[in-house]
Amino acid sequence: MARPVRTRIAPSPTGDPHVGTAYVALFNLAFARQHGGQFILRIEDTDQVRSDVASEAMIYDALRWLGLEWDEGPDVGGPHGPYRQSERAEIYREHAERLVASGDAYPCFCTKERLDALRAEQREKKLALGYDGHCRSIPPQEAERRRKAGEAHVIRLAMPREGESVVRDLLRGVIRFPNEQIDDQVLLKSDGFPTYHLANVVDDHLMEVSHVIRAEEWISSLPKHVRLYEAFGWDEPVFCHLPLLRNADRSKISKRKNPVSLNYYRRAGFLPEAMLNYLALMGWTMPDEREEFGLDEFVDELKLEGVTLGGPVFDLAKLTWLNGRYMRRLEPAELLARLRSEILSDGYLLEVLPLVRERIDTLDAFMEYSQFFFTGDLTYDDAARTKLVAKGRTAPQTAKALRTLLEDHLDGLMEWSAENLEEVVRGFCEASGWTPKELFMPIRVAVTGSPATPPLFETMAVLGKELCRRRLRNAVTELRSMK
């Protein structure tokens, strides 16, 4: 008898909700709906340093904006909870101990210093990086004594050392991995929290997931996951690894070359139904090859075996074209409702108005003075280009400073408030040898296109993280083009 179809999406709440998360979620939801099954949202928040409550909330909001609703999850409950991995720590420890007892895993007492030295030696000799099995030969009784004495350790999976691991992917068929190239993966960290590999397999089994549909970057982990299923004596799910979204140069899609935050696309005025349609096109071709179709049509027609493996290119121009097609289908009243729900909402206007009202004398001056609040990418005129370069600095120096500020400080800022922004930028100036007077103007021009604006950090807070980051990246490109 066939297992009931149960699929899942398991994002980590460590940043903005990613288009890749929505892409994988779409295929999981569609397959589950097609077979009358359940679609689960699980939050993989075992990275206690990077996981963030605000990020988790953004995941919920972004997926719901797209219309991707889940049947079980942290906020809706379900029979297989809890659905946050941080709330399942005892479950993982219990399963790790089962593996140690059976000899399928072992304690590893290697220090960070030893592991760093091992990696340095492997790099010097141009060997494959990986754990060398140093603690694998420790007798179980001695290992247990050291554990009871409180010696710091992790738990590692004992992978076969000879032969090959044979695994199966729905799209690629049988894949073979030489076991000598697979190291003994850490399953349980020294702080008692699991790694992705243990938590993922344990959760998928206990939540009765029938089909693991995820990105192809996890194929290299498949032998370790299959080994865990074997060690526990569990039946494997069907594995299906979707092709990665890529930039035009075939590299993995990244924020340095394309907007990847779903929040950006929502803020920029893309329609959720157009975004879903486009994401479906990234891995699927309709039988009649039409490019425009709705979610229900996708659910009816999807065949996982027919997903294409060509490395789909996420083309912003193509998405914009498709979004325009959807926009022109809307009646004026519906289009007005969409504008008022997003870009021209009362809430957003009430954020903008306090910043500009002291600087305008007529109502019609509002549009000219505040236009950068309502547009996407900016065009810099000659006067703005001049001010984009920091006074007393060169264009390359300014470009480097803005890029470093963005990538090392602003990209990871979760609470995008005026106070936090000012603290981060002033701290960067102090640490990098720039003065606020030098750097504030290039930032202002980068995010507004003008040297005369409302207060900088209040303006950035209202514009939002996604739009500011996009404009700063574009400004860096502009500066690099200057002679």
Secondary structure, DSSP 8 states (H G I E B T S, - for coil): -----EEEE----SSS-BHHHHHHHHHHHHHHHHTT-EEEE-B----TTT--HHHHHHHHHHHHHHT---SBBTTTB-TT---BGGG-HHHHHHHHHHHHHHTSEEEE---HHHHHHHHHHHHHTT---S---TTTTS-HHHHHHHHHTT---EEEE---SSSEEEEEETTTEEEEEEGGG----EEE-TTS-B-HHHHHHHHHHHTT--EEEEEGGGGGGHHHHHHHHHHHT----EEEEE---B-TTSSB--TTTS--BHHHHHHTT--HHHHHHHHHHTT---TT--S---HHHHHHH--GGG---S--B--HHHHHHHHHHHHHHS-HHHHHHHHHHTTT-HHHHHHHHHHHGGG-SSTTHHHHHHGGGS-SS----HHHHHHHS-TTS-HHHHHHHHHHHIIIIITT--S--HHHHHHHHHHHHHHHT--HHHHHHHHHHHHHSSSS-S-HHHHHHHH-HHHHHHHHHHHHHHHHT--
